[in-house]
Amino acid sequence: MYLPARDARYNTITIVSGQRTTFQAVLDNATNRDYWSTAGNGLLGVGAPRMLKFIAQMQF
């Protein structure tokens, strides 16, 4: 049974048009390995596959 998964995250904060803006890139399960996300009550939850997300957040 393989449990851990490796994630990577990059964050940066800058000013865009005078507003504080946060940019993020998130890579879930970077190694794309199979893993169990949960275990209990006789059940196992299969972890998510590799997923890349880009997020932008502006405060105004």
PDB file of N, CA, C and O in Angstrom:
ATOM      1  N   MET A   1       0.852  -1.173   0.000  1.00  0.00           N
ATOM      2  CA  MET A   1       0.000   0.000   0.000  1.00  0.00           C
ATOM      3  C   MET A   1       0.895   1.233   0.000  1.00  0.00           C
ATOM      4  O   MET A   1       1.809   1.336   0.818  1.00  0.00           O
ATOM      5  N   TYR A   2       0.646   2.146  -0.890  1.00  0.00           N
ATOM      6  CA  TYR A   2       1.419   3.388  -1.009  1.00  0.00           C
ATOM      7  C   TYR A   2       0.524   4.542  -0.593  1.00  0.00           C
ATOM      8  O   TYR A   2      -0.525   4.751  -1.203  1.00  0.00           O
ATOM      9  N   LEU A   3       0.910   5.294   0.429  1.00  0.00           N
ATOM     10  CA  LEU A   3       0.045   6.347   0.954  1.00  0.00           C
ATOM     11  C   LEU A   3       0.394   7.764   0.527  1.00  0.00           C
ATOM     12  O   LEU A   3      -0.505   8.493   0.109  1.00  0.00           O
ATOM     13  N   PRO A   4       1.655   8.197   0.610  1.00  0.00           N
ATOM     14  CA  PRO A   4       1.908   9.624   0.371  1.00  0.00           C
ATOM     15  C   PRO A   4       1.812  10.019  -1.100  1.00  0.00           C
ATOM     16  O   PRO A   4       2.033   9.207  -1.999  1.00  0.00           O
ATOM     17  N   ALA A   5       1.482  11.268  -1.315  1.00  0.00           N
ATOM     18  CA  ALA A   5       1.511  11.884  -2.641  1.00  0.00           C
ATOM     19  C   ALA A   5       2.314  13.167  -2.507  1.00  0.00           C
ATOM     20  O   ALA A   5       2.365  13.749  -1.424  1.00  0.00           O
ATOM     21  N   ARG A   6       2.928  13.608  -3.564  1.00  0.00           N
ATOM     22  CA  ARG A   6       3.745  14.815  -3.531  1.00  0.00           C
ATOM     23  C   ARG A   6       3.051  15.910  -4.318  1.00  0.00           C
ATOM     24  O   ARG A   6       2.618  15.705  -5.452  1.00  0.00           O
ATOM     25  N   ASP A   7       2.954  17.072  -3.699  1.00  0.00           N
ATOM     26  CA  ASP A   7       2.335  18.230  -4.332  1.00  0.00           C
ATOM     27  C   ASP A   7       3.367  19.346  -4.444  1.00  0.00           C
ATOM     28  O   ASP A   7       4.330  19.389  -3.679  1.00  0.00           O
ATOM     29  N   ALA A   8       3.164  20.237  -5.391  1.00  0.00           N
ATOM     30  CA  ALA A   8       4.044  21.396  -5.560  1.00  0.00           C
ATOM     31  C   ALA A   8       3.169  22.636  -5.689  1.00  0.00           C
ATOM     32  O   ALA A   8       2.070  22.581  -6.241  1.00  0.00           O
ATOM     33  N   ARG A   9       3.669  23.757  -5.172  1.00  0.00           N
ATOM     34  CA  ARG A   9       2.887  24.993  -5.188  1.00  0.00           C
ATOM     35  C   ARG A   9       3.839  26.166  -5.401  1.00  0.00           C
ATOM     36  O   ARG A   9       4.927  26.207  -4.827  1.00  0.00           O
ATOM     37  N   TYR A  10       3.417  27.118  -6.230  1.00  0.00           N
ATOM     38  CA  TYR A  10       4.167  28.351  -6.442  1.00  0.00           C
ATOM     39  C   TYR A  10       3.205  29.513  -6.254  1.00  0.00           C
ATOM     40  O   TYR A  10       2.142  29.551  -6.874  1.00  0.00           O
ATOM     41  N   ASN A  11       3.578  30.466  -5.396  1.00  0.00           N
ATOM     42  CA  ASN A  11       2.755  31.654  -5.139  1.00  0.00           C
ATOM     43  C   ASN A  11       3.580  32.898  -5.384  1.00  0.00           C
ATOM     44  O   ASN A  11       4.774  32.922  -5.088  1.00  0.00           O
ATOM     45  N   THR A  12       2.959  33.925  -5.920  1.00  0.00           N
ATOM     46  CA  THR A  12       3.596  35.231  -6.022  1.00  0.00           C
ATOM     47  C   THR A  12       2.527  36.307  -5.835  1.00  0.00           C
ATOM     48  O   THR A  12       1.386  36.148  -6.269  1.00  0.00           O
ATOM     49  N   ILE A  13       2.911  37.385  -5.192  1.00  0.00           N
ATOM     50  CA  ILE A  13       2.007  38.514  -4.965  1.00  0.00           C
ATOM     51  C   ILE A  13       2.602  39.728  -5.657  1.00  0.00           C
ATOM     52  O   ILE A  13       3.792  40.010  -5.515  1.00  0.00           O
ATOM     53  N   THR A  14       1.775  40.449  -6.406  1.00  0.00           N
ATOM     54  CA  THR A  14       2.232  41.625  -7.132  1.00  0.00           C
ATOM     55  C   THR A  14       1.096  42.650  -7.184  1.00  0.00           C
ATOM     56  O   THR A  14      -0.002  42.394  -6.690  1.00  0.00           O
ATOM     57  N   ILE A  15       1.362  43.781  -7.772  1.00  0.00           N
ATOM     58  CA  ILE A  15       0.359  44.829  -7.954  1.00  0.00           C
ATOM     59  C   ILE A  15       0.009  44.902  -9.440  1.00  0.00           C
ATOM     60  O   ILE A  15       0.890  45.074 -10.283  1.00  0.00           O
ATOM     61  N   VAL A  16      -1.279  44.771  -9.758  1.00  0.00           N
ATOM     62  CA  VAL A  16      -1.769  44.873 -11.130  1.00  0.00           C
ATOM     63  C   VAL A  16      -2.845  45.951 -11.141  1.00  0.00           C
ATOM     64  O   VAL A  16      -3.832  45.850 -10.413  1.00  0.00           O
ATOM     65  N   SER A  17      -2.662  46.977 -11.957  1.00  0.00           N
ATOM     66  CA  SER A  17      -3.610  48.102 -12.047  1.00  0.00           C
ATOM     67  C   SER A  17      -3.914  48.684 -10.671  1.00  0.00           C
ATOM     68  O   SER A  17      -5.052  49.055 -10.379  1.00  0.00           O
ATOM     69  N   GLY A  18      -2.886  48.760  -9.830  1.00  0.00           N
ATOM     70  CA  GLY A  18      -3.041  49.339  -8.502  1.00  0.00           C
ATOM     71  C   GLY A  18      -3.694  48.427  -7.474  1.00  0.00           C
ATOM     72  O   GLY A  18      -3.936  48.856  -6.346  1.00  0.00           O
ATOM     73  N   GLN A  19      -3.983  47.186  -7.831  1.00  0.00           N
ATOM     74  CA  GLN A  19      -4.637  46.237  -6.924  1.00  0.00           C
ATOM     75  C   GLN A  19      -3.684  45.088  -6.582  1.00  0.00           C
ATOM     76  O   GLN A  19      -2.965  44.580  -7.442  1.00  0.00           O
ATOM     77  N   ARG A  20      -3.697  44.692  -5.306  1.00  0.00           N
ATOM     78  CA  ARG A  20      -2.881  43.552  -4.883  1.00  0.00           C
ATOM     79  C   ARG A  20      -3.428  42.292  -5.545  1.00  0.00           C
ATOM     80  O   ARG A  20      -4.616  41.992  -5.436  1.00  0.00           O
ATOM     81  N   THR A  21      -2.561  41.559  -6.230  1.00  0.00           N
ATOM     82  CA  THR A  21      -2.966  40.381  -6.987  1.00  0.00           C
ATOM     83  C   THR A  21      -2.067  39.207  -6.630  1.00  0.00           C
ATOM     84  O   THR A  21      -0.845  39.344  -6.568  1.00  0.00           O
ATOM     85  N   THR A  22      -2.677  38.057  -6.398  1.00  0.00           N
ATOM     86  CA  THR A  22      -1.947  36.834  -6.082  1.00  0.00           C
ATOM     87  C   THR A  22      -2.110  35.858  -7.237  1.00  0.00           C
ATOM     88  O   THR A  22      -3.223  35.613  -7.701  1.00  0.00           O
ATOM     89  N   PHE A  23      -0.998  35.303  -7.696  1.00  0.00           N
ATOM     90  CA  PHE A  23      -1.010  34.258  -8.716  1.00  0.00           C
ATOM     91  C   PHE A  23      -0.484  32.978  -8.081  1.00  0.00           C
ATOM     92  O   PHE A  23       0.492  32.999  -7.331  1.00  0.00           O
ATOM     93  N   GLN A  24      -1.141  31.867  -8.390  1.00  0.00           N
ATOM     94  CA  GLN A  24      -0.721  30.579  -7.854  1.00  0.00           C
ATOM     95  C   GLN A  24      -0.737  29.538  -8.961  1.00  0.00           C
ATOM     96  O   GLN A  24      -1.588  29.566  -9.850  1.00  0.00           O
ATOM     97  N   ALA A  25       0.210  28.627  -8.891  1.00  0.00           N
ATOM     98  CA  ALA A  25       0.207  27.421  -9.714  1.00  0.00           C
ATOM     99  C   ALA A  25       0.317  26.257  -8.738  1.00  0.00           C
ATOM    100  O   ALA A  25       1.222  26.220  -7.905  1.00  0.00           O
ATOM    101  N   VAL A  26      -0.602  25.312  -8.842  1.00  0.00           N
ATOM    102  CA  VAL A  26      -0.650  24.183  -7.916  1.00  0.00           C
ATOM    103  C   VAL A  26      -0.623  22.893  -8.730  1.00  0.00           C
ATOM    104  O   VAL A  26      -1.442  22.697  -9.628  1.00  0.00           O
ATOM    105  N   LEU A  27       0.321  22.023  -8.409  1.00  0.00           N
ATOM    106  CA  LEU A  27       0.427  20.721  -9.064  1.00  0.00           C
ATOM    107  C   LEU A  27       0.159  19.655  -8.013  1.00  0.00           C
ATOM    108  O   LEU A  27       1.009  19.386  -7.164  1.00  0.00           O
ATOM    109  N   ASP A  28      -1.016  19.051  -8.069  1.00  0.00           N
ATOM    110  CA  ASP A  28      -1.379  17.976  -7.147  1.00  0.00           C
ATOM    111  C   ASP A  28      -0.870  16.650  -7.700  1.00  0.00           C
ATOM    112  O   ASP A  28      -0.932  16.408  -8.905  1.00  0.00           O
ATOM    113  N   ASN A  29      -0.366  15.793  -6.813  1.00  0.00           N
ATOM    114  CA  ASN A  29       0.180  14.482  -7.174  1.00  0.00           C
ATOM    115  C   ASN A  29       1.219  14.628  -8.291  1.00  0.00           C
ATOM    116  O   ASN A  29       1.087  14.032  -9.360  1.00  0.00           O
ATOM    117  N   ALA A  30       2.238  15.420  -8.027  1.00  0.00           N
ATOM    118  CA  ALA A  30       3.263  15.759  -9.022  1.00  0.00           C
ATOM    119  C   ALA A  30       3.939  14.529  -9.621  1.00  0.00           C
ATOM    120  O   ALA A  30       4.333  14.550 -10.787  1.00  0.00           O
ATOM    121  N   THR A  31       4.078  13.463  -8.843  1.00  0.00           N
ATOM    122  CA  THR A  31       4.742  12.256  -9.343  1.00  0.00           C
ATOM    123  C   THR A  31       3.787  11.341 -10.098  1.00  0.00           C
ATOM    124  O   THR A  31       4.212  10.335 -10.667  1.00  0.00           O
ATOM    125  N   ASN A  32       2.495  11.684 -10.109  1.00  0.00           N
ATOM    126  CA  ASN A  32       1.454  10.912 -10.791  1.00  0.00           C
ATOM    127  C   ASN A  32       1.434   9.449 -10.345  1.00  0.00           C
ATOM    128  O   ASN A  32       1.223   8.547 -11.155  1.00  0.00           O
ATOM    129  N   ARG A  33       1.656   9.225  -9.051  1.00  0.00           N
ATOM    130  CA  ARG A  33       1.627   7.871  -8.505  1.00  0.00           C
ATOM    131  C   ARG A  33       0.249   7.583  -7.928  1.00  0.00           C
ATOM    132  O   ARG A  33      -0.458   8.487  -7.482  1.00  0.00           O
ATOM    133  N   ASP A  34      -0.117   6.307  -7.945  1.00  0.00           N
ATOM    134  CA  ASP A  34      -1.354   5.884  -7.297  1.00  0.00           C
ATOM    135  C   ASP A  34      -1.152   5.942  -5.791  1.00  0.00           C
ATOM    136  O   ASP A  34      -0.088   5.576  -5.290  1.00  0.00           O
ATOM    137  N   TYR A  35      -2.161   6.397  -5.073  1.00  0.00           N
ATOM    138  CA  TYR A  35      -2.071   6.465  -3.617  1.00  0.00           C
ATOM    139  C   TYR A  35      -3.468   6.395  -3.025  1.00  0.00           C
ATOM    140  O   TYR A  35      -4.465   6.580  -3.723  1.00  0.00           O
ATOM    141  N   TRP A  36      -3.524   6.128  -1.742  1.00  0.00           N
ATOM    142  CA  TRP A  36      -4.789   6.094  -1.018  1.00  0.00           C
ATOM    143  C   TRP A  36      -4.958   7.419  -0.305  1.00  0.00           C
ATOM    144  O   TRP A  36      -4.093   7.812   0.477  1.00  0.00           O
ATOM    145  N   SER A  37      -6.049   8.112  -0.557  1.00  0.00           N
ATOM    146  CA  SER A  37      -6.268   9.415   0.073  1.00  0.00           C
ATOM    147  C   SER A  37      -6.869   9.278   1.466  1.00  0.00           C
ATOM    148  O   SER A  37      -6.617  10.110   2.338  1.00  0.00           O
ATOM    149  N   THR A  38      -7.657   8.237   1.676  1.00  0.00           N
ATOM    150  CA  THR A  38      -8.267   7.996   2.984  1.00  0.00           C
ATOM    151  C   THR A  38      -8.335   6.501   3.246  1.00  0.00           C
ATOM    152  O   THR A  38      -8.370   5.691   2.320  1.00  0.00           O
ATOM    153  N   ALA A  39      -8.353   6.158   4.509  1.00  0.00           N
ATOM    154  CA  ALA A  39      -8.516   4.762   4.902  1.00  0.00           C
ATOM    155  C   ALA A  39      -9.250   4.738   6.235  1.00  0.00           C
ATOM    156  O   ALA A  39      -8.881   5.455   7.165  1.00  0.00           O
ATOM    157  N   GLY A  40     -10.269   3.926   6.327  1.00  0.00           N
ATOM    158  CA  GLY A  40     -11.009   3.808   7.576  1.00  0.00           C
ATOM    159  C   GLY A  40     -12.317   3.082   7.373  1.00  0.00           C
ATOM    160  O   GLY A  40     -12.851   3.055   6.264  1.00  0.00           O
ATOM    161  N   ASN A  41     -12.835   2.496   8.429  1.00  0.00           N
ATOM    162  CA  ASN A  41     -14.103   1.759   8.387  1.00  0.00           C
ATOM    163  C   ASN A  41     -14.109   0.685   7.311  1.00  0.00           C
ATOM    164  O   ASN A  41     -15.152   0.403   6.720  1.00  0.00           O
ATOM    165  N   GLY A  42     -12.955   0.086   7.055  1.00  0.00           N
ATOM    166  CA  GLY A  42     -12.879  -0.972   6.053  1.00  0.00           C
ATOM    167  C   GLY A  42     -12.914  -0.479   4.621  1.00  0.00           C
ATOM    168  O   GLY A  42     -13.061  -1.284   3.701  1.00  0.00           O
ATOM    169  N   LEU A  43     -12.784   0.822   4.406  1.00  0.00           N
ATOM    170  CA  LEU A  43     -12.835   1.394   3.060  1.00  0.00           C
ATOM    171  C   LEU A  43     -11.532   2.106   2.736  1.00  0.00           C
ATOM    172  O   LEU A  43     -10.851   2.605   3.632  1.00  0.00           O
ATOM    173  N   LEU A  44     -11.186   2.152   1.460  1.00  0.00           N
ATOM    174  CA  LEU A  44     -10.025   2.899   0.981  1.00  0.00           C
ATOM    175  C   LEU A  44     -10.488   3.897  -0.066  1.00  0.00           C
ATOM    176  O   LEU A  44     -11.300   3.559  -0.927  1.00  0.00           O
ATOM    177  N   GLY A  45      -9.982   5.118  -0.003  1.00  0.00           N
ATOM    178  CA  GLY A  45     -10.298   6.135  -1.003  1.00  0.00           C
ATOM    179  C   GLY A  45      -9.109   6.318  -1.931  1.00  0.00           C
ATOM    180  O   GLY A  45      -7.999   6.587  -1.473  1.00  0.00           O
ATOM    181  N   VAL A  46      -9.331   6.176  -3.219  1.00  0.00           N
ATOM    182  CA  VAL A  46      -8.263   6.319  -4.204  1.00  0.00           C
ATOM    183  C   VAL A  46      -7.956   7.800  -4.393  1.00  0.00           C
ATOM    184  O   VAL A  46      -8.869   8.615  -4.522  1.00  0.00           O
ATOM    185  N   GLY A  47      -6.667   8.149  -4.410  1.00  0.00           N
ATOM    186  CA  GLY A  47      -6.250   9.540  -4.577  1.00  0.00           C
ATOM    187  C   GLY A  47      -6.447  10.034  -5.998  1.00  0.00           C
ATOM    188  O   GLY A  47      -6.595   9.246  -6.932  1.00  0.00           O
ATOM    189  N   ALA A  48      -6.447  11.336  -6.142  1.00  0.00           N
ATOM    190  CA  ALA A  48      -6.656  11.975  -7.445  1.00  0.00           C
ATOM    191  C   ALA A  48      -5.424  11.817  -8.337  1.00  0.00           C
ATOM    192  O   ALA A  48      -4.311  11.698  -7.825  1.00  0.00           O
ATOM    193  N   PRO A  49      -5.601  11.814  -9.649  1.00  0.00           N
ATOM    194  CA  PRO A  49      -4.459  11.784 -10.562  1.00  0.00           C
ATOM    195  C   PRO A  49      -3.763  13.146 -10.579  1.00  0.00           C
ATOM    196  O   PRO A  49      -4.218  14.087  -9.929  1.00  0.00           O
ATOM    197  N   ARG A  50      -2.671  13.247 -11.317  1.00  0.00           N
ATOM    198  CA  ARG A  50      -1.957  14.522 -11.440  1.00  0.00           C
ATOM    199  C   ARG A  50      -2.911  15.586 -11.973  1.00  0.00           C
ATOM    200  O   ARG A  50      -3.669  15.351 -12.915  1.00  0.00           O
ATOM    201  N   MET A  51      -2.855  16.766 -11.347  1.00  0.00           N
ATOM    202  CA  MET A  51      -3.737  17.861 -11.756  1.00  0.00           C
ATOM    203  C   MET A  51      -2.991  19.183 -11.587  1.00  0.00           C
ATOM    204  O   MET A  51      -2.411  19.439 -10.532  1.00  0.00           O
ATOM    205  N   LEU A  52      -3.005  20.015 -12.617  1.00  0.00           N
ATOM    206  CA  LEU A  52      -2.367  21.324 -12.589  1.00  0.00           C
ATOM    207  C   LEU A  52      -3.449  22.396 -12.577  1.00  0.00           C
ATOM    208  O   LEU A  52      -4.347  22.395 -13.420  1.00  0.00           O
ATOM    209  N   LYS A  53      -3.355  23.323 -11.600  1.00  0.00           N
ATOM    210  CA  LYS A  53      -4.345  24.395 -11.480  1.00  0.00           C
ATOM    211  C   LYS A  53      -3.622  25.737 -11.467  1.00  0.00           C
ATOM    212  O   LYS A  53      -2.570  25.882 -10.846  1.00  0.00           O
ATOM    213  N   PHE A  54      -4.197  26.708 -12.157  1.00  0.00           N
ATOM    214  CA  PHE A  54      -3.711  28.085 -12.121  1.00  0.00           C
ATOM    215  C   PHE A  54      -4.795  28.939 -11.475  1.00  0.00           C
ATOM    216  O   PHE A  54      -5.970  28.831 -11.823  1.00  0.00           O
ATOM    217  N   ILE A  55      -4.393  29.789 -10.531  1.00  0.00           N
ATOM    218  CA  ILE A  55      -5.344  30.605  -9.778  1.00  0.00           C
ATOM    219  C   ILE A  55      -4.851  32.044  -9.767  1.00  0.00           C
ATOM    220  O   ILE A  55      -3.670  32.294  -9.524  1.00  0.00           O
ATOM    221  N   ALA A  56      -5.737  32.983 -10.025  1.00  0.00           N
ATOM    222  CA  ALA A  56      -5.432  34.412  -9.902  1.00  0.00           C
ATOM    223  C   ALA A  56      -6.489  35.023  -8.994  1.00  0.00           C
ATOM    224  O   ALA A  56      -7.684  34.781  -9.161  1.00  0.00           O
ATOM    225  N   GLN A  57      -6.034  35.820  -8.031  1.00  0.00           N
ATOM    226  CA  GLN A  57      -6.953  36.450  -7.082  1.00  0.00           C
ATOM    227  C   GLN A  57      -6.578  37.917  -6.952  1.00  0.00           C
ATOM    228  O   GLN A  57      -5.431  38.246  -6.652  1.00  0.00           O
ATOM    229  N   MET A  58      -7.546  38.797  -7.178  1.00  0.00           N
ATOM    230  CA  MET A  58      -7.308  40.239  -7.082  1.00  0.00           C
ATOM    231  C   MET A  58      -8.152  40.810  -5.955  1.00  0.00           C
ATOM    232  O   MET A  58      -9.351  40.544  -5.876  1.00  0.00           O
ATOM    233  N   GLN A  59      -7.529  41.593  -5.084  1.00  0.00           N
ATOM    234  CA  GLN A  59      -8.251  42.251  -4.000  1.00  0.00           C
ATOM    235  C   GLN A  59      -8.608  43.665  -4.431  1.00  0.00           C
ATOM    236  O   GLN A  59      -7.752  44.415  -4.902  1.00  0.00           O
ATOM    237  N   PHE A  60      -9.869  44.023  -4.269  1.00  0.00           N
ATOM    238  CA  PHE A  60     -10.305  45.380  -4.606  1.00  0.00           C
ATOM    239  C   PHE A  60     -11.378  45.829  -3.658  1.00  0.00           C
ATOM    240  O   PHE A  60     -11.877  46.948  -3.777  1.00  0.00           O
TER     241      PHE A  60
END
